[in-house]
Amino acid sequence: MRRGMITGILILICFVLQCTVFRIFAFGGIVPNLLIVLTASFGFMRGEKTGLIIGFFCGLMIDVFFSDVIGFYALVYMYIGYANGKFARQFYPEDIKMPMFLITCSDFGYGLICYLFLFLLRGKLDIGYYILHVVIPEVVYTLIVTVFLYPVILKINFHLEAKEKRSAKKFV
C-alpha cells in the first residue's frame, strides 16, 4: 500500500516537473523525459511487472493531458518498463553504468517509436533531421538529468524495501 502511494506521488511529481519546471529550461523546445527515467529505473530495480505498471500510469498521464488518442503513450511506456524489467537480474545498486545505458536506449527507442507512428505514417520522411534535432538532444538532456534523478529514485526504493522487510518481520 505504501509503495503504491509513494510511487504514484513520484509519477505525479515527475510529470509535473517535466511539464512545468523543465519547460522553462528547455533547449530548443527539448525537455528531459523524466517519466522515461522513472519507468526505466523502477523496471530495472523491481522487475518486469513493476516496470509495466509504472510505465502504464506514466504513459496514461501523457495520454490524458497531451494526446489525441488515449493509450498510445501508455502502451509505449509499458513496453519500455517491461523491457527494462528484463534486466532486473543484472541490477547492482552501486553501478550506475547499466541504468544509464538502459535509460539512454529507452529514450532513443521512445523517440524512434514516436517518429514511426506519429510522423512517418503521416508522410514526413526526414528521419535524419528528426533524430539529429529531436531524439539525440532529448536523449542527452535526459541522460544529464538521470545523473541526478536516478540516485534519488534508488534511495527511495531502498527506503521502501527496508520498510517492507521490517514490516514482514513483524508477521513472522
Secondary structure, 3 states (H helix, E strand, C coil): CHHHHHHHHHHHHHHHHHHHHHHHCCECCECCCHHHHHHHHHHHHHCHHHHHHHHHHHHHHHHHHHCCCCCHHHHHHHHHHHHHHCCHHHCCCCCCHHHHHHHHHHHHHHHHHHHHHHHHHHCCCCHHHHHHHHHHHHHHHHHHHHHHHHHHHHHHHHHHHHHHHHHHHHHC
